[in-house]
Amino acid sequence: MEKKLGLLSIFCISAGAMISSGLFVLPGLAFAKAGPVVFLAYFAAGLVALTTVLSLSELITAMPKGGGDYYYVSRTFGPLFGTVSGLLSWLALSLKSAFAIIGIAELVYLTFGIQLYIPALALTLLFTLLNLLGVKEAVRFQIVLVLALLALLGVFTVSGLRHVAVARFDPFLPRGVNALFSTAGFVFVSFGGVLTTASIAGEIRNPARNIPAGLIGSTVVVTIVYSIVIFVLVGVLPAEQLKQSLAPVASAASATGGSPMYLAIMIASLLAFITTANGGILTASRYPMALARDGMLFHFLKHVSKRRGTPYPAVIATGALIGGAVLLELDMLIKAASTVILLSNIFAHLSVIVMRESRIANYRPTFRAPLYPWLQIAGIIVFVLLIVDMGREPILFSLLFISAGVFLYFVRSGRQKRVSPALLHLVERLTSKKLGTEHLPDELREIVADRDGIIRDEFDHVVDESAFLDLKGTVDHTSFLSKIAVVIRRSLPFMDAREVRRLFCEREAEGSTAISDFVAVPHIIIETPGVFSLFFVRARDGIVFSRENPSVRAVFVLIGSRDKRTLHLRALSAIAQVASGDDFEERWLAARDHTEVKDLFLLSPRRRF
């Protein structure tokens, strides 16, 4: 998939997927559960969603691949959990799109009296065809609609705030605090759009910047919009009318601005439902595609149109799933989607914890969730409580899909390429037992190189061919030279060990090669042409280079011929750039082997020639 999507695209896809039925249909049902405090239930749901956004931003910037949470869950916990998570997320986003399509069908029913299911199925077909036309076309359509929607909601809010009656908020909390939190879980489906960016991460330009900015920005904006608009609804509409209304924003618009405002909000609600339905099919379709690429779904679902860049079999399959979902009862649809989305949020928080604690060197997110691990632990606890509060039916519905995911895994697992999950790295670290977990770091290396647009230069090839010496205990300078001379002799057989020691001693006599208390770069020039080699030396307990530098722990030994002088200078520059990084010392000491030491240089940001 091509990287076509920028910051505005991410913001509008995410925001458009969140603003829909949760605002134009759900408030009446939510008010019946909580009373006037319902606007705070939406605000609380937004804050809880923001915890997931922070964890999600970390995971996606580390692994910006198509398939979203399926990808990072499978790489964190293994293919079984990934398959279950992928199916659940596909279901959640499809249900949310079905919810939006029912909202449009409701408007059609109010206007023309046509039964809900006929326009719902027709609209499902329409949005499926739109997404088959191409990603760029679908996203442009989304951007225009979302910007128009936000503008119309802004006009409604400014107009409605003047008609708010404070008396309508009394009693403020008629059903207690538990009703507030229960309703927050009920309306959490409104924020299911936070998952959308994860599924299209592989199609985003500059993911290091655009993903956190787009995700966090859209969640904050939508939370504020929801809270203020619901506040206006409660303050404008009588309680009995609000409880029974499936179009409360339209009713409030009619009461505050007459026919012009009513027409504007009807247009806004239509735009909202369209953006959610369109964005839902766009993003949900990436899950079966990712599952198929890993061999967990039928092979044909991974195909992408060369002409339009759309995964057309996955789009069609998603449209069919949504078509079946629109036939479900509304309340059951809301609860099932909310439960599935809550489970996906739990997986996001757990994945951050396992990824960090596994200490995989190539797990390199450009955004790190704050307040680790307390933010993740608090998020998990809240989501578990919200799931329990949902009741038995939606939980059983979710368990049905979990069972389907487990069955699918065992049927298809033999066709999947095995990738060791981060969980095995964590177990390996805690038990000090080698479990054969080399595949995930290799995959993450490729992801980081692709994400950061790294184009390998000559020094990268030198790093690939480098040798590594890991010293134990404190070592003096003489012992260090003896040990490194032996290593150099093995790599460069024409070199004499005594001659190597003599050259390094002469170079050190000219001036210390220790450039800091932590780093030294001994380097010599030899007469044999066409030679340039790098030797990494790590001394966890330090090398005594001099009285001024008694504990050097990172040594980079360079040996080059005169005709390699340019490469010699570039190597010195590259080493200086990497060694000056904020986390270099920590990463250097934490590297488990030569491969992780090399990755520290191959993946760190620096000027490349």
C-alpha positions in Angstrom: 0.0 0.0 0.0 1.3 3.5 -0.9 1.9 6.1 1.8 -0.6 8.7 0.6 -2.2 10.0 3.8 -1.1 13.1 5.7 -2.0 14.8 9.0 -5.3 16.3 7.8 -6.4 12.9 6.3 -5.7 11.1 9.6 -7.5 13.8 11.7 -10.6 13.6 9.4 -10.7 9.8 9.1 -10.4 9.5 12.9 -12.8 12.4 13.8 -15.3 11.3 11.1 -15.3 7.8 12.5 -16.1 9.1 15.9 -18.8 11.8 15.2 -21.9 10.0 14.1 -24.7 8.1 15.8 -22.9 8.7 19.1 -24.0 12.3 18.7 -27.1 12.3 16.6 -28.9 9.1 17.8 -27.4 8.0 21.1 -27.8 11.0 23.5 -31.5 10.3 24.1 -30.8 6.6 25.1 -27.8 7.8 27.2 -29.9 10.5 28.9 -32.5 7.9 29.9 -29.7 6.0 31.7 -27.9 8.9 33.4 -30.0 12.0 33.4 -28.6 15.6 33.0 -25.1 14.4 33.9 -24.9 12.6 30.6 -22.6 15.2 29.0 -20.0 14.4 31.7 -20.4 10.7 30.8 -19.4 11.6 27.2 -16.5 13.6 28.6 -15.4 10.7 30.8 -15.6 8.3 27.9 -13.4 10.7 25.9 -10.8 10.8 28.7 -10.7 7.1 28.9 -10.4 6.9 25.1 -7.4 9.3 25.3 -5.5 6.8 27.5 -5.8 4.3 24.7 -4.8 7.0 22.1 -1.6 7.6 24.0 -0.7 3.9 24.1 -1.9 3.4 20.5 0.3 6.3 19.3 3.3 4.6 20.9 2.6 1.2 19.3 1.8 2.6 15.9 4.8 4.8 15.6 6.9 1.8 16.5 5.1 -0.5 14.1 3.3 1.6 11.4 1.9 -1.3 9.4 -1.5 -2.1 7.9 -3.8 -4.0 10.1 -3.4 -1.9 13.2 -4.0 -3.7 16.4 -3.9 -7.1 14.7 -0.3 -6.4 13.7 1.0 -5.2 17.1 -1.0 -7.7 19.1 0.3 -10.6 17.0 3.8 -9.3 17.4 3.3 -8.8 21.1 1.4 -11.9 22.2 1.6 -14.2 19.3 -0.5 -15.1 16.3 -3.4 -16.7 18.3 -4.1 -13.4 20.2 -3.4 -11.4 17.0 -6.0 -13.4 15.1 -8.6 -13.0 17.8 -7.8 -9.2 18.1 -7.9 -8.7 14.4 -11.3 -10.4 14.0 -12.7 -8.4 17.0 -11.5 -5.1 15.6 -12.8 -5.9 12.1 -16.2 -6.7 13.8 -16.1 -3.5 16.0 -15.4 -1.1 13.1 -17.9 -2.9 10.9 -20.6 -2.6 13.7 -19.8 1.1 14.1 -20.3 1.6 10.4 -23.5 -0.3 10.5 -24.6 1.9 13.4 -23.9 5.0 11.2 -25.8 3.5 8.3 -28.8 2.9 10.5 -28.6 6.6 11.4 -28.8 7.6 7.7 -31.6 5.1 7.2 -33.5 6.7 10.2 -33.3 10.0 8.4 -34.6 8.5 5.2 -37.5 6.9 7.2 -38.3 10.2 8.9 -38.4 12.0 5.5 -39.9 9.4 3.1 -41.3 6.7 5.4 -39.3 3.9 3.9 -38.5 1.0 6.2 -35.1 1.1 7.7 -33.6 -2.1 6.3 -34.1 -1.2 2.6 -32.1 2.1 2.6 -29.6 0.6 5.1 -28.6 -2.2 2.7 -28.6 0.1 -0.3 -26.3 2.6 1.6 -24.0 -0.3 2.5 -23.6 -1.1 -1.1 -23.0 2.5 -2.0 -20.2 3.1 0.5 -18.6 -0.2 -0.5 -18.5 0.9 -4.1 -17.0 4.3 -3.1 -14.2 2.6 -1.3 -13.6 0.3 -4.3 -12.9 3.5 -6.4 -9.7 4.2 -4.5 -8.1 5.3 -1.2 -7.4 8.8 -2.4 -10.9 9.4 -3.6 -12.4 8.0 -0.4 -10.2 10.2 1.8 -10.8 13.4 -0.1 -14.5 12.7 0.3 -13.9 12.2 4.0 -12.0 15.5 4.5 -14.6 17.7 2.8 -17.4 16.1 4.8 -15.7 16.3 8.2 -14.7 19.9 7.8 -18.2 20.8 6.8 -19.7 18.8 9.7 -17.5 20.6 12.3 -18.4 24.0 10.9 -22.2 23.2 11.1 -21.8 21.8 14.7 -20.0 25.0 15.6 -22.9 27.1 14.4 -25.4 25.0 16.3 -23.4 25.2 19.5 -23.1 29.0 19.4 -26.8 29.3 18.7 -27.9 26.7 21.2 -25.8 28.0 24.2 -28.0 31.1 24.3 -31.1 29.0 24.9 -29.8 26.7 27.6 -32.0 26.6 30.7 -30.1 25.8 33.9 -33.2 24.4 35.5 -33.2 21.4 33.2 -30.0 20.2 35.0 -31.8 19.7 38.3 -31.5 17.0 39.6 -28.1 16.7 38.2 -27.3 13.1 39.2 -30.7 11.4 39.6 -29.4 7.8 39.3 -26.1 8.1 41.2 -22.5 7.9 40.3 -22.7 4.3 39.1 -25.1 5.4 36.3 -22.6 8.0 35.2 -19.8 5.4 34.7 -22.2 2.8 33.3 -23.4 5.4 30.7 -19.8 6.3 29.9 -19.3 2.6 29.0 -22.5 2.6 27.0 -21.4 5.6 24.9 -17.8 4.5 24.5 -18.7 3.1 21.1 -18.8 6.8 20.0 -15.0 6.9 20.4 -14.4 3.7 18.5 -12.8 5.8 15.8 -9.6 5.9 17.7 -8.9 2.4 16.3 -9.2 3.6 12.7 -5.8 5.1 12.3 -4.1 1.9 13.6 -5.6 0.0 10.7 -4.3 2.3 8.0 -0.9 3.1 9.6 1.0 1.6 6.7 -0.5 4.2 4.3 0.5 7.3 6.3 3.3 9.7 5.3 5.7 10.7 8.1 4.1 8.4 10.7 6.4 9.5 13.4 4.8 13.0 13.5 1.4 12.6 11.8 0.1 9.6 13.8 0.4 11.0 17.3 -0.7 14.5 16.2 -3.7 13.2 14.2 -4.9 10.7 16.8 -4.5 12.9 19.9 -5.8 16.0 18.1 -8.9 14.3 16.8 -9.7 12.6 20.1 -9.4 15.9 22.1 -11.5 17.8 19.5 -14.3 15.2 19.3 -14.4 14.9 23.2 -15.0 18.7 23.4 -17.5 18.7 20.6 -19.5 15.8 22.1 -19.5 17.3 25.6 -20.6 20.8 24.6 -23.3 19.6 22.1 -24.8 17.1 24.7 -24.7 20.0 27.3 -26.8 22.1 24.9 -29.2 19.2 24.2 -29.8 18.7 28.0 -30.3 22.5 28.5 -32.6 23.0 25.6 -34.9 19.9 25.3 -37.5 18.8 28.0 -36.4 15.6 29.7 -39.3 13.5 28.4 -38.7 14.6 24.8 -34.9 13.9 25.0 -35.5 10.4 26.5 -37.6 9.3 23.6 -35.8 11.1 20.7 -33.7 9.2 18.2 -32.8 12.5 16.6 -32.2 14.8 19.6 -29.8 17.3 17.9 -32.3 17.9 15.1 -35.0 18.5 17.7 -32.8 20.9 19.6 -31.9 22.7 16.4 -35.6 23.2 15.6 -36.3 24.6 19.0 -33.4 27.1 19.0 -33.0 28.2 15.4 -36.2 27.2 13.6 -36.3 25.6 10.2 -33.0 27.0 8.9 -31.1 25.5 11.9 -33.1 22.3 11.7 -32.1 21.9 8.0 -28.5 22.7 8.8 -28.4 20.0 11.5 -30.1 17.5 9.3 -27.4 18.0 6.8 -24.8 17.8 9.5 -26.2 14.5 10.8 -26.2 13.1 7.3 -22.6 14.2 6.8 -21.7 12.6 10.2 -23.2 9.3 9.3 -21.6 9.3 5.9 -18.2 10.0 7.3 -18.4 7.2 9.8 -19.8 4.7 7.3 -17.2 5.7 4.7 -14.3 5.8 7.2 -15.5 2.5 8.8 -15.4 0.6 5.5 -12.1 2.2 4.6 -10.3 1.2 7.8 -12.1 -2.0 8.7 -11.2 -3.5 5.4 -7.5 -3.4 6.3 -8.0 -6.1 9.0 -8.9 -9.0 6.7 -6.2 -7.9 4.3 -3.6 -8.1 7.1 -4.9 -11.4 8.4 -4.7 -12.8 4.9 -1.1 -11.6 4.4 -0.1 -13.6 7.5 -2.0 -16.6 6.2 -4.8 -16.4 8.8 -7.6 -15.7 6.3 -8.2 -16.8 2.7 -5.3 -15.9 0.4 -7.4 -13.8 -2.1 -8.3 -11.3 0.7 -4.8 -9.8 0.6 -4.9 -8.7 -3.1 -4.6 -5.0 -3.8 -5.7 -3.3 -7.0 -2.6 -2.1 -8.9 -4.6 0.6 -10.6 -6.5 2.0 -7.7 -4.5 0.8 -4.7 -7.5 -0.6 -2.9 -7.7 -4.1 -1.2 -10.9 -4.8 -3.2 -11.6 -8.4 -1.9 -11.3 -7.1 1.7 -13.5 -4.1 1.0 -16.2 -6.4 -0.4 -16.0 -8.8 2.5 -16.3 -5.8 4.9 -19.3 -4.5 3.1 -20.9 -7.9 3.4 -20.3 -8.0 7.2 -21.8 -4.5 7.6 -24.8 -5.6 5.5 -25.5 -8.4 7.9 -24.9 -6.1 11.0 -27.5 -3.6 10.0 -30.1 -6.3 10.5 -29.3 -6.5 14.3 -31.4 -4.7 16.9 -30.1 -1.2 17.7 -29.5 -1.6 21.5 -27.7 -5.0 20.9 -25.6 -3.4 18.1 -24.4 -0.6 20.4 -23.6 -2.9 23.3 -21.8 -5.5 21.1 -19.7 -2.9 19.4 -18.8 -1.2 22.7 -17.8 -4.5 24.3 -15.5 -5.4 21.3 -14.0 -1.9 21.2 -13.3 -2.1 25.0 -11.5 -5.4 24.5 -9.4 -3.9 21.7 -8.4 -1.0 24.1 -7.3 -3.5 26.7 -5.0 -5.2 24.2 -3.5 -1.8 23.3 -2.5 -1.1 26.9 -1.2 -4.7 27.5 0.8 -4.5 24.4 2.7 -1.4 25.5 3.5 -3.0 28.8 4.8 -6.2 27.2 6.7 -4.4 24.5 8.5 -2.1 26.9 9.3 -4.9 29.5 10.6 -7.2 26.8 13.3 -4.6 26.1 13.6 -5.4 22.5 16.3 -3.0 21.2 14.5 -2.4 17.9 11.2 -1.4 19.6 11.7 2.3 18.7 8.5 4.3 19.0 8.9 8.0 18.1 6.2 8.8 20.7 6.2 7.3 24.2 3.0 7.2 26.3 3.4 9.2 29.5 2.9 8.0 33.0 4.0 4.4 32.2 2.9 1.9 33.5 0.2 3.6 35.6 -1.7 5.0 32.6 -1.9 1.5 31.1 -2.8 -0.2 34.3 -5.6 2.3 35.1 -6.9 2.0 31.5 -7.0 -1.8 31.7 -8.9 -1.7 35.1 -11.4 0.9 33.7 -12.1 -1.1 30.5 -12.5 -4.4 32.4 -15.1 -2.7 34.7 -16.9 -1.2 31.8 -17.1 -4.6 30.1 -18.5 -6.2 33.2 -21.1 -3.5 33.4 -22.2 -4.2 29.8 -24.1 -7.3 30.9 -24.1 -10.9 29.7 -25.5 -10.7 26.1 -22.8 -8.5 24.5 -20.1 -10.4 26.4 -21.4 -13.7 25.0 -21.6 -12.1 21.5 -17.9 -11.2 21.8 -17.0 -14.6 23.1 -18.6 -16.1 20.0 -16.2 -14.1 17.8 -13.2 -14.9 20.1 -14.1 -18.6 19.7 -14.2 -18.1 15.9 -10.8 -16.5 16.1 -9.3 -19.4 18.1 -10.9 -21.9 15.6 -9.5 -19.9 12.7 -6.0 -19.8 14.2 -5.8 -23.6 14.6 -7.2 -24.2 11.2 -4.9 -21.8 9.4 -1.8 -21.6 11.7 0.1 -24.1 9.6 0.1 -21.7 6.7 1.4 -18.7 8.7 5.0 -17.5 8.8 6.1 -17.8 12.4 7.3 -14.6 14.1 8.4 -14.8 17.8 6.2 -12.5 19.9 7.5 -9.9 22.4 6.0 -12.0 25.2 8.6 -14.7 24.5 11.3 -12.0 24.8 9.9 -11.0 28.2 9.9 -14.6 29.4 13.4 -15.0 28.0 14.6 -12.0 29.9 13.0 -13.0 33.2 14.1 -16.7 33.0 17.5 -16.1 31.4 16.7 -19.0 28.9 17.1 -18.7 25.2 13.8 -19.4 23.5 14.7 -18.6 19.9 13.2 -15.2 19.6 15.3 -13.6 16.9 12.6 -13.1 14.3 10.7 -10.1 15.8 13.8 -7.9 16.1 14.6 -8.5 12.5 11.1 -7.6 11.4 11.1 -4.4 13.6 14.5 -3.5 12.1 12.9 -3.4 8.6 9.9 -1.5 9.9 12.0 1.2 11.5 14.2 1.6 8.4 11.1 1.9 6.2 9.3 4.3 8.7 12.4 6.6 8.9 13.2 6.4 5.2 16.7 5.1 6.0 18.8 4.7 2.8 21.9 2.7 3.6 25.3 4.3 3.0 28.8 2.9 2.9 29.2 3.2 6.7 26.2 0.9 7.2 27.9 -1.8 5.2 31.0 -1.3 7.4 28.8 -1.8 10.4 27.4 -5.0 8.9 30.9 -6.4 8.5 32.1 -5.3 11.9 33.5 -7.5 14.7 32.5 -7.3 18.4 34.4 -7.8 21.7 32.4 -7.8 25.0 34.9 -7.4 27.9 34.2 -8.6 31.4 35.4 -6.8 34.5 37.6 -3.6 34.7 40.4 -3.7 32.1 43.5 -1.5 31.9 44.7 0.1 28.6 47.5 -2.4 28.0 45.2 -5.5 28.5 42.6 -3.8 26.2 45.2 -3.4 23.4 46.3 -7.0 23.7 42.8 -8.3 23.5 41.7 -6.1 20.6 45.0 -7.0 18.7 44.0 -10.7 18.8 40.5 -9.8 17.4 42.0 -7.7 14.6 44.4 -10.4 13.7 41.5 -12.8 13.2 39.6 -10.3 10.9 42.7 -9.0 9.1 45.2 -12.0 8.8 47.8 -9.9 7.1 48.1 -7.7 10.3 50.7 -8.5 12.9 49.4 -8.3 16.5 52.5 -6.6 17.8 52.4 -4.1 15.0 48.8 -3.3 15.8 49.6 -2.7 19.4 52.6 -0.4 18.4 50.4 1.7 16.1 47.7 2.2 18.6 50.2 3.1 21.3 51.8 5.7 19.0 48.3 7.1 18.2 47.4 7.3 21.9 50.7 9.1 22.7 49.7 11.8 20.2 46.6 12.5 22.3 43.9 10.5 24.1 41.3 9.0 21.8 38.7 9.0 24.6 36.3 11.7 23.5 34.2 11.5 26.7 34.0 9.6 30.0 32.0 6.9 28.1 33.3 6.8 24.5 36.7 6.3 22.9 37.5 6.1 19.2 41.1 4.7 18.7 41.9 4.7 15.0 45.0 4.0 12.9 46.1 4.4 9.3 47.8 1.4 7.6 49.7 1.2 4.3 47.9 -1.9 2.8 45.4 -0.3 0.3 41.6 -1.0 0.2 41.2 -1.7 3.9 38.7 -0.3 6.3 37.3 -2.2 9.3 35.3 -1.3 12.4 35.5 -3.2 15.7 33.0 -2.6 18.5 34.3 -3.1 22.1 32.0 -2.9 25.1 33.3 -2.9 28.6 30.4 -2.8 31.1 32.8 -2.2 34.0 35.0 0.2 32.1 38.5 0.4 30.4 41.1 2.6 32.1 42.2 4.8 29.1 43.9 7.5 31.2 43.8 9.2 34.5 41.2 11.6 33.0 39.1 8.8 31.5 39.3 5.8 33.9 36.0 4.1 32.9 35.4 4.1 29.1 32.6 1.6 28.2 32.1 2.1 24.5 35.2 1.8 22.2 35.0 2.0 18.4 38.3 0.8 16.8 38.9 2.0 13.3 41.6 0.6 11.0 41.8 2.1 7.4 44.2 2.6 4.6 45.1 6.0 3.2 42.9 5.6 0.1 39.9 5.1 2.5 40.4 8.5 4.2 37.0 9.9 3.1 35.2 6.8 4.6 37.4 7.2 7.7 36.1 10.7 8.3 32.5 9.8 7.6 32.8 6.9 10.0 34.1 9.2 12.7 31.2 11.6 12.0 28.6 8.8 12.1 30.0 7.5 15.4 30.0 10.9 17.0 26.4 11.5 15.9 25.0 8.2 17.2 27.1 8.4 20.5 25.7 11.9 21.2 22.1 10.6 21.3 20.2 11.0 24.5 19.6 7.3 25.1 22.9 6.0 23.6 24.5 4.9 26.8 21.4 3.1 28.0 21.0 1.3 24.7 24.7 0.4 24.4 24.8 -1.2 27.8 21.4 -3.0 27.3 22.3 -4.5 23.9 22.2 -8.3 24.3 24.5 -9.2 21.5 26.4 -8.0 18.4 23.2 -7.8 16.4 21.7 -5.3 18.8 24.9 -3.3 18.9 24.9 -3.1 15.1 21.2 -2.1 15.0 22.0 0.8 17.4 24.0 2.3 14.6 22.0 1.0 11.6 18.7 2.5 12.9 19.8 5.7 14.8 19.1 9.0 13.1 22.2 10.5 11.6 23.4 12.2 8.4 23.9 9.6 5.7 26.1 10.1 2.6 
